[in-house]
Amino acid sequence: MINSSLKQLGQQLASKQVSSVELTQAYLQRVTQLNPTINAFITLDEEKTLAQAKAADARIAAGDFGPLTGIPLAQKDIFCAKGWRTTCSSKMLEKFIAPYDAHVISQFDAVGAVNLGKTNMDEFAMGSSNETSYFGGVKNPWDFDRVPGGSSGGSAAAVAARLCAAATGTDTGGSIRQPASLCGFTGLKPTYGLVSRYGMIAFASSLDQAGPMAKSAEDCALMLNVMAGFDERDSTSVNREKEDYTRGLAAMTGEQPLKGLRIGLPKEYFAEGLSADVAKVIETAIAEYKKLGAEIVDISLPNNNLSIPVYYVLAPAEASSNLSRYDGVRYGHRAAEYNDLQEMYMKSRAEGFGAEVKRRILIGTYVLSAGYYDAYYLKAQQIRRLIAQDFVEAFNHCDVIMGPAAPSTAFKAGEKTSDPVAMYLEDLYTIAVNLAGLPGMSVPAGFTQSGNGKPLPVGLQIIGNYFDEARMLDVGHAYQQVTDWHTQMPVALENI
Ligand code: GLN
């Protein structure tokens, strides 16, 4: 049951083969067993969770249900959920109980999905390994010595270890796609503006976007159907007609379902920085796409090498502004002892934030300060436009872009913690997509062997044009009809 797709689970619930309470209890039991080791969840509330499951069963009994009614989902702890502790994995918010629901949470509530718990993450979503969390690291279910990626590392490990049916994440520079690659599942970062950021704790507002993390493209489509949609409470939410993201999936069978699809391969994604074993897996996946009928087009994204430096000016600038609200008065931890107001602010922020968050606030404040604004911030904004322009040009020649989602497979815990730049390079193939506001996804494409013989997953990235999620999901689904990478789960956990 734990390896079932959302569709299968939905059918089992609808036909009353299993109740939502039973399904939820099965997942909770698995969480009880494995979470002490994996540390994917940081807040569980069995009572609330089971109450939702009961309500879902009542809806099913009354015939008032949809595809996700009664299905237990894990929620990244960046989403405010009413009555739930919502920490963003920071000491700053260790005791914060959200008084309202984020849009994403209320959308899932409305369809009767069950909130299984809140997942671990890098502090304020700053990181690529989940190691900046105040609540400690998360283990990669494929190899406990390794990181799950980040910042959505808890959701990633929860999906990979089948501790939930699916999960939510957020992606500011790669935080859905890179962990999807490192943990072997399907994750989608939608077009900027497709999913409301209301109630999603802000990191870098012009880049942050929520998306689904699930086993397959089909599961992601079902999740996105719930998450996407206009919300007037987010000024960047795009008012466009609702789509059914599953609408094209059924046609993705037969001889050459992708006949005529033009896949762009950016030469910059296959250059220095990409590990050889990952490159091999990606090349094999591309060959599979050719068999499905796709044509390959060579393209170039000439400014991709500037995306990391540009991001590390813009994201910290926005973060320094967004995080100014945590001052011990309006929000967040307050120091126990202080002599005056100034010292209260200083001590509260010094105690409440971890090292990476402080580094970002310092960089952000610096690049926004008088004299440096033009040299750094403005310049970065200009290059951001050039990076977006590269994609506009590329999409004149292709329908989707493919490449690796991450430069290497999961690395060992501690391996990159003392070298921020090495950590930042994890997002070499994902950050430009956020800077351009485009949608990107990662689908499991195979494995490499780690030193100790354990298979480590590799993700293929599919980048689409603005609001072209339905096509991307079709493209991912077609591949998942002829491969089974997405159904594989860590051997050690199979029988638990
Ligand atoms: N790894 C990137 C960072 O540390 C991106 C994180 C994210 O997407 N939230 O900022």
Boltz pocket constraint, residues with backbone or C-beta under 6 A from the ligand:
constraints:
  - pocket:
      binder: B
      contacts: [[A, 124], [A, 125], [A, 126], [A, 127], [A, 128], [A, 150], [A, 151], [A, 170], [A, 171], [A, 172], [A, 173], [A, 174], [A, 175], [A, 176], [A, 203], [A, 315], [A, 423], [A, 427]]
      max_distance: 6.0
